[in-house]
Structure formats: structure tokens, C-alpha cells
């Protein structure tokens, strides 16, 4: 005869089940919005944790891609998903 080991009480399982149902209800219809790929120089600086001048030097050195004029330049953030 097999021995049963109970690691959780029926009340614990019921509470977890209720919590899962509530989380599913809250998430119903939700979508995940990816961060923008093109951002302003100040936003890129915040993203990388550096000064705006560092971003300008990286652009000049070809380390990161940028588009637009100096006044409205945007920086392409790296993709973490290979696209």
C-alpha cells in the first residue's frame, strides 16, 4: 500500500485556486506592449544609465544607430528578441 504525503492542506489548495482565478480574471484581455524601439536621446541615456553626451559619442562612433536631425534625433534601442 502506497503512503500519501500531504504537503498542503485542502484549505491551502482552495486559497491558491481562488488566487489563480482572481489573477486570471485581472489579466483577461491584457496585452504586453513591447518598449519602443526608437527613443529620444534623453530616453536612451536613461535606458543605458549614461549621460546624453555619451549617447551622442556612441552615435558618432557608430556604436548605436540613430536617425533624424540633431534637434530631434532618435536612437534605436537594441533588440533582445533577435528582431
Number of C-alpha atoms within 10 A of each C-alpha: 3 4 5 6 6 7 7 8 9 10 9 11 11 11 12 12 12 12 12 12 12 12 11 12 11 10 10 9 7 9 7 5 6 6 9 8 11 17 17 16 24 16 15 19 18 12 11 12 10 12 13 17 12 14 20 18 12 14 16 12 10 10 10 15 15 22 13 9 8 10 7 9 15 20 22 16 18 12 9 6 5 5 5
